[in-house]
Amino acid sequence: MNFLVKVGLRQPITEQVSRELIAWADGSKMKRALDVLAKNSTREERTQTAAPEPKVPKVPEQPVAAAPGEEF
């Protein structure tokens, strides 16, 4: 996002700025990945102990009409 903001503001992206943004992103990947894994494992534990979700009736599929000039 930082890179896109600079592009959107028409600021020049120098090699140094590009390297800094890449280094920052690479440095925060592991922490973010661990946070996501921790959140998902907690969610998985909750779903294993929670009551089952109610059944939702299936809606019959409707045939899809072809657009003019198209054939299925």
Backbone bond lengths (Angstrom), bond angles and torsions (degrees), N, CA, C in turn:
res aa  C-N    CA-C-N  psi(-1)  N-CA   C-N-CA  omega(-1)  CA-C   N-CA-C  phi
1 M - - - 1.440 - - 1.533 110.51 -
2 N 1.317 116.72 -41.21 1.464 118.96 -179.65 1.525 110.96 -58.04
3 F 1.313 115.73 -40.78 1.456 120.72 179.41 1.527 109.99 -63.22
4 L 1.335 116.63 -45.14 1.462 120.94 -178.94 1.522 111.83 -66.43
5 V 1.323 117.12 -34.41 1.467 119.85 177.34 1.523 109.62 -63.18
6 K 1.321 116.21 -44.52 1.468 119.42 178.99 1.528 111.11 -62.18
7 V 1.319 116.40 -41.06 1.465 120.15 178.23 1.527 109.45 -64.48
8 G 1.331 116.84 -43.04 1.460 121.01 179.93 1.517 112.80 -63.27
9 L 1.326 116.29 -32.41 1.463 120.68 178.66 1.528 111.79 -87.28
10 R 1.321 115.44 5.39 1.463 122.59 179.96 1.527 112.38 58.47
11 Q 1.320 115.82 34.16 1.460 120.55 175.42 1.520 108.10 -88.27
12 P 1.319 116.93 141.43 1.466 118.62 -179.93 1.531 110.72 -67.33
13 I 1.313 116.01 140.81 1.457 121.90 177.44 1.525 106.89 -103.39
14 T 1.303 115.16 99.62 1.461 119.37 179.46 1.518 109.08 -79.17
15 E 1.313 115.41 166.18 1.463 119.62 178.04 1.521 110.12 -61.57
16 Q 1.324 117.14 -39.15 1.468 121.10 -179.80 1.529 110.57 -63.45
17 V 1.329 117.81 -45.32 1.467 121.53 179.23 1.521 109.64 -63.02
18 S 1.316 116.13 -42.04 1.458 120.86 179.49 1.529 110.60 -61.67
19 R 1.329 116.58 -45.71 1.473 120.45 178.56 1.533 111.31 -61.93
20 E 1.330 117.33 -40.80 1.468 120.85 179.99 1.526 110.98 -64.65
21 L 1.328 116.48 -42.71 1.465 119.56 178.77 1.524 111.50 -64.11
22 I 1.327 116.79 -41.43 1.463 120.84 178.92 1.523 110.28 -65.72
23 A 1.321 117.26 -43.10 1.472 120.70 178.81 1.526 110.82 -62.76
24 W 1.322 116.71 -41.73 1.474 120.31 178.47 1.527 110.12 -62.77
25 A 1.336 117.07 -45.49 1.464 120.89 -179.13 1.524 110.71 -63.59
26 D 1.327 116.91 -44.73 1.463 120.42 179.44 1.523 111.18 -63.28
27 G 1.332 116.65 -35.89 1.461 120.28 -178.89 1.510 113.56 -70.30
28 S 1.316 117.60 -25.66 1.461 119.28 -177.19 1.529 112.87 -99.33
29 K 1.335 117.91 -5.31 1.467 120.64 -177.84 1.526 112.22 -61.36
30 M 1.317 117.53 -46.39 1.460 120.73 -176.08 1.518 111.10 -62.96
31 K 1.332 117.68 -44.60 1.457 120.26 179.95 1.521 110.65 -62.42
32 R 1.317 116.78 -43.73 1.463 120.35 179.40 1.525 110.93 -63.89
33 A 1.326 116.76 -42.36 1.462 120.36 -179.92 1.526 110.27 -62.49
34 L 1.323 117.02 -43.39 1.463 120.27 179.02 1.524 111.30 -65.16
35 D 1.325 117.44 -38.42 1.465 120.70 176.80 1.526 111.08 -61.95
36 V 1.333 116.39 -43.91 1.467 120.53 179.94 1.523 110.15 -64.76
37 L 1.327 117.07 -43.93 1.462 120.20 178.91 1.524 111.31 -61.68
38 A 1.323 116.84 -41.97 1.465 120.16 179.20 1.521 110.66 -64.33
39 K 1.307 117.11 -42.29 1.461 121.30 179.85 1.523 110.69 -64.67
40 N 1.346 116.53 -44.49 1.458 120.80 -178.63 1.522 111.92 -67.76
41 S 1.331 117.87 -37.14 1.463 118.71 179.71 1.524 109.78 -67.28
42 T 1.322 117.66 -35.90 1.457 120.77 176.44 1.515 109.69 -65.78
43 R 1.319 117.25 -42.68 1.463 121.53 179.17 1.525 109.57 -62.78
44 E 1.343 117.16 -42.11 1.458 120.95 -179.78 1.521 110.43 -63.17
45 E 1.332 116.76 -42.13 1.465 120.00 178.02 1.516 110.77 -61.50
46 R 1.327 117.32 -39.92 1.469 120.48 179.44 1.510 110.87 -64.97
47 T 1.341 117.28 -41.18 1.461 119.09 -177.57 1.520 111.27 -70.67
48 Q 1.321 117.81 -26.59 1.457 119.82 178.67 1.525 111.25 -74.45
49 T 1.323 117.85 -27.06 1.460 120.81 -178.24 1.528 111.91 -101.52
50 A 1.309 118.49 -9.80 1.461 121.69 -177.81 1.523 110.47 -81.15
51 A 1.331 114.72 160.02 1.461 120.09 175.56 1.527 108.79 -65.86
52 P 1.338 117.50 149.54 1.471 118.57 -179.85 1.519 111.45 -64.07
53 E 1.314 115.10 149.85 1.465 120.08 179.01 1.521 109.27 -70.36
54 P 1.338 116.88 147.49 1.465 118.68 178.73 1.528 110.62 -66.40
55 K 1.321 115.53 149.02 1.471 120.78 179.08 1.517 109.15 -71.74
56 V 1.313 115.56 137.16 1.461 121.42 177.65 1.519 106.86 -104.97
57 P 1.331 117.58 127.24 1.458 117.97 -179.59 1.521 111.13 -63.37
58 K 1.320 115.26 141.47 1.463 120.00 179.48 1.518 109.73 -77.97
59 V 1.308 114.79 139.77 1.458 121.46 177.36 1.517 106.83 -92.92
60 P 1.340 117.63 128.69 1.466 117.86 179.45 1.529 110.74 -61.32
61 E 1.314 115.25 138.91 1.471 119.60 -179.38 1.513 110.13 -72.22
62 Q 1.317 114.38 137.90 1.449 121.22 178.44 1.522 107.76 -96.78
63 P 1.336 117.52 140.00 1.461 117.48 177.06 1.522 110.73 -64.33
64 V 1.317 116.55 143.71 1.456 121.91 -179.00 1.525 107.99 -91.88
65 A 1.319 115.35 126.29 1.453 120.05 178.89 1.524 109.42 -78.99
66 A 1.311 116.03 141.37 1.458 120.91 178.76 1.531 108.68 -74.04
67 A 1.319 114.64 145.12 1.467 119.61 175.26 1.517 108.39 -71.27
68 P 1.318 117.76 156.07 1.457 119.72 178.85 1.525 110.54 -55.20
69 G 1.313 116.24 128.22 1.459 120.80 179.63 1.509 113.34 88.37
70 E 1.343 117.85 -2.08 1.455 121.75 -179.87 1.514 109.54 -111.02
71 E 1.313 115.58 149.57 1.452 120.27 174.82 1.510 108.72 -127.33
72 F 1.294 117.10 143.76 1.463 122.19 176.30 1.488 110.55 -104.70
